[in-house]
């Protein structure tokens, strides 16, 4: 038997511990490109080439009541107003109950999270760009 504890997933971005996640999917990592491409020759021989593009988009879903929203917005504002990549920092996500780790030494917020105000508490989606993402492990 295996157990999964979503509250044991830790995310730190640019020194900011991120919390207050949405009620369902709270993190999604999507890689931009395949790890390898391949072609087949006339005689059926297959050749492959490793792609070195390890960019990824991480979507964090955070409840509007979380203090993480203000911290991420402040970081993005600094990045937009200061020169030299002031909002670029390391990203790390770790499942503390398992082996999954997603990280990048350089990451930044692509754009401010859309804001929706309604009768009920809403979630905000932050898109974080990983310059050279790396995933290790895979589960718990």
C-alpha angles and dihedrals in degrees: 000000000000130000131207123202113189090192088065093067110104125197126188121178123181089342092308116122104220121214145144094082127190122267098255127016107013103169132030126177117198121183117217098217143022118263092234139016124202141196132193123222128220091266093051097257111145122215126186135197126206114233115220096200105109097166117141141175118229115199114201117193110206129176114248090241094061118109086220089079092063092045093050092045091051090050091050092047090052091049091050095048104036128066127238103041098296090171097049114109144144120287124207131173119181133178100218092197094052143019104271115123127168116186146158131182090217124043137144141180111265096204140338115283114261112255122223122176119195143148091278128048111276133205127237124214118218118195113210120189118218112205095200110004125193129193125195133176115014114217149351 
